[in-house]
Amino acid sequence: MPHCKTAQEAHLGSKMRCGPLCHFLWLWLCLSYVDAVPTQKIQADTKVLIKTIITRINAISHMQSVSKYSVSGLDYLPDFHSALSLSMMNDLLETYQKILINLPSRNLMQISNDMENLQQLLQLLASSKGCHLTQVPGINSLKGSILEASIYSTEVVVLKGLKVFLKEMLQQLDFNPAC
């Protein structure tokens, strides 16, 4: 019987030597069949999130009662062009995100979180198209005097601008924007 035990141990030993290699080959085989998330799926998810953010902005009660506000000192709010590239969209999202996180409003917490998720989706979309998006060296914080003087007005102006930008972004995604 000792001979059988030795044969079993020998068999087990050969299994152990092959184990890591076999596991690696099996994993590699499985991964070779995994498809990346299709660009259309990422684009569809991005559009849904944009619509959600617009709905959240529309749901803020004081956004409905205001026809036109302007706040001096907000001249750094981003302008956009009719043909937005993925890079421009990313830059504008980053700028709006930096503004939103500096506004002390409870209304903006979920919108800010959604904006962060939207930016990640946009970066994933760009990556799936082979684009490389860079970090925006925009503003770091709002000027204290603007916040102290007109928090309400600043919020309204920023959200209205963001809503216009998001609607434009939604339309541009239909045209398969370039990098």
C-alpha positions as CSV (number, residue, x, y, z in Angstrom):
1,M,0.0,0.0,0.0
2,P,2.8,2.4,0.5
3,H,3.3,2.3,-3.3
4,C,-0.3,3.5,-3.9
5,K,0.2,6.3,-1.4
6,T,3.4,7.4,-3.2
7,A,1.6,7.3,-6.5
8,Q,-1.2,9.5,-5.1
9,E,1.3,11.9,-3.7
10,A,3.1,12.0,-7.0
11,H,-0.2,12.7,-8.8
12,L,-1.0,15.4,-6.3
13,G,2.4,16.9,-6.7
14,S,2.1,17.1,-10.5
15,K,-1.3,18.7,-10.0
16,M,0.2,21.3,-7.7
17,R,2.9,22.2,-10.2
18,C,0.3,22.5,-13.0
19,G,-2.2,24.3,-10.7
20,P,-1.0,27.9,-11.0
21,L,-0.3,27.6,-14.7
22,C,-3.7,25.9,-15.3
23,H,-5.5,28.5,-13.3
24,F,-3.8,31.3,-15.2
25,L,-4.6,29.7,-18.6
26,W,-8.2,29.2,-17.5
27,L,-8.5,32.8,-16.3
28,W,-6.9,34.1,-19.5
29,L,-9.4,32.0,-21.6
30,C,-12.3,33.4,-19.6
31,L,-11.1,37.0,-19.9
32,S,-10.6,36.7,-23.6
33,Y,-14.3,36.1,-24.0
34,V,-15.4,39.0,-21.8
35,D,-16.6,41.9,-24.0
36,A,-16.2,45.5,-22.9
37,V,-19.2,47.5,-22.1
38,P,-20.6,48.7,-25.5
39,T,-20.2,52.4,-26.2
40,Q,-23.9,52.7,-26.9
41,K,-24.7,51.4,-23.4
42,I,-22.4,53.9,-21.8
43,Q,-23.9,56.7,-23.9
44,A,-27.5,55.6,-23.0
45,D,-26.6,55.6,-19.3
46,T,-25.0,59.0,-19.7
47,K,-28.2,60.4,-21.3
48,V,-30.4,58.9,-18.6
49,L,-28.3,60.5,-15.9
50,I,-28.3,63.9,-17.7
51,K,-32.1,63.7,-17.8
52,T,-32.2,62.8,-14.1
53,I,-30.1,65.8,-13.2
54,I,-32.3,68.1,-15.2
55,T,-35.3,66.7,-13.4
56,R,-33.7,67.3,-10.1
57,I,-32.9,70.9,-11.0
58,N,-36.5,71.4,-12.2
59,A,-37.8,70.0,-8.8
60,I,-36.1,72.7,-6.8
61,S,-39.0,75.0,-5.9
62,H,-37.2,78.4,-6.1
63,M,-36.0,77.5,-9.6
64,Q,-39.6,77.7,-10.9
65,S,-40.4,81.2,-9.6
66,V,-37.4,83.0,-11.1
67,S,-37.5,84.4,-14.6
68,K,-34.1,86.0,-14.9
69,Y,-31.3,86.5,-12.4
70,S,-27.8,87.8,-12.8
71,V,-25.0,87.9,-10.3
72,S,-21.9,90.1,-10.9
73,G,-18.7,88.2,-10.3
74,L,-19.9,85.0,-11.9
75,D,-18.2,85.8,-15.2
76,Y,-16.1,82.7,-14.9
77,L,-19.2,80.5,-15.5
78,P,-18.4,78.4,-18.5
79,D,-19.7,79.3,-21.9
80,F,-20.2,76.5,-24.4
81,H,-20.3,76.2,-28.2
82,S,-22.8,74.4,-30.3
83,A,-20.4,71.6,-31.2
84,L,-19.2,70.1,-27.9
85,S,-16.4,67.6,-27.9
86,L,-16.0,65.0,-25.1
87,S,-13.1,67.0,-23.8
88,M,-15.1,70.2,-23.7
89,M,-18.0,68.4,-22.0
90,N,-15.6,67.1,-19.4
91,D,-14.1,70.5,-18.8
92,L,-17.5,72.2,-18.4
93,L,-18.7,69.4,-16.1
94,E,-15.6,69.8,-14.0
95,T,-16.1,73.6,-13.7
96,Y,-19.8,73.3,-12.8
97,Q,-18.9,70.6,-10.2
98,K,-16.3,72.8,-8.6
99,I,-18.9,75.6,-8.4
100,L,-21.6,73.3,-7.0
101,I,-19.5,71.9,-4.2
102,N,-18.8,75.4,-3.0
103,L,-22.4,76.4,-2.7
104,P,-23.8,75.7,0.8
105,S,-27.2,74.4,-0.2
106,R,-28.9,71.2,0.8
107,N,-30.7,71.2,-2.6
108,L,-27.4,70.6,-4.4
109,M,-26.0,67.6,-2.6
110,Q,-27.7,65.0,-4.8
111,I,-27.1,67.0,-7.9
112,S,-23.4,67.3,-7.1
113,N,-23.2,63.5,-6.6
114,D,-25.0,62.9,-9.9
115,M,-22.6,65.3,-11.6
116,E,-19.6,63.3,-10.2
117,N,-21.2,60.1,-11.6
118,L,-21.9,61.9,-14.9
119,Q,-18.3,62.9,-15.2
120,Q,-17.2,59.3,-14.6
121,L,-19.5,58.1,-17.2
122,L,-18.3,60.7,-19.7
123,Q,-14.7,59.7,-19.0
124,L,-15.6,56.0,-19.5
125,L,-17.3,57.0,-22.8
126,A,-14.2,58.9,-23.9
127,S,-12.0,56.0,-22.9
128,S,-14.1,53.6,-24.9
129,K,-13.6,55.8,-27.9
130,G,-9.8,56.0,-27.3
131,C,-9.9,59.6,-26.0
132,H,-7.8,60.8,-23.2
133,L,-9.4,63.5,-21.0
134,T,-7.2,65.7,-18.8
135,Q,-7.9,67.4,-15.5
136,V,-9.3,70.9,-15.7
137,P,-7.1,73.6,-14.1
138,G,-10.2,75.7,-13.4
139,I,-11.4,77.5,-10.3
140,N,-10.7,76.1,-6.9
141,S,-13.4,77.9,-5.0
142,L,-15.9,80.6,-5.3
143,K,-15.0,84.1,-4.2
144,G,-16.2,84.5,-0.6
145,S,-17.9,87.8,-1.2
146,I,-20.2,86.3,-3.9
147,L,-21.3,83.6,-1.6
148,E,-21.9,85.9,1.4
149,A,-23.8,88.5,-0.7
150,S,-26.1,86.3,-2.7
151,I,-26.2,82.6,-2.1
152,Y,-29.7,82.2,-3.4
153,S,-29.1,84.2,-6.6
154,T,-25.8,82.4,-7.2
155,E,-27.5,79.0,-6.9
156,V,-30.2,80.0,-9.3
157,V,-27.8,81.4,-11.9
158,V,-25.5,78.4,-11.7
159,L,-28.3,75.8,-11.9
160,K,-29.9,77.6,-14.8
161,G,-26.6,77.6,-16.6
162,L,-26.0,74.0,-15.8
163,K,-29.4,73.0,-17.0
164,V,-28.8,74.8,-20.4
165,F,-25.5,73.1,-20.7
166,L,-26.9,69.6,-19.8
167,K,-29.6,70.0,-22.5
168,E,-27.0,70.9,-25.0
169,M,-24.8,68.0,-23.9
170,L,-27.8,65.7,-24.3
171,Q,-28.3,66.8,-27.9
172,Q,-24.6,66.5,-28.7
173,L,-24.4,62.9,-27.5
174,D,-26.8,62.0,-30.3
175,F,-24.2,63.2,-32.8
176,N,-21.4,60.9,-31.5
177,P,-19.0,63.7,-30.4
178,A,-15.3,63.7,-31.1
179,C,-12.6,63.6,-28.5
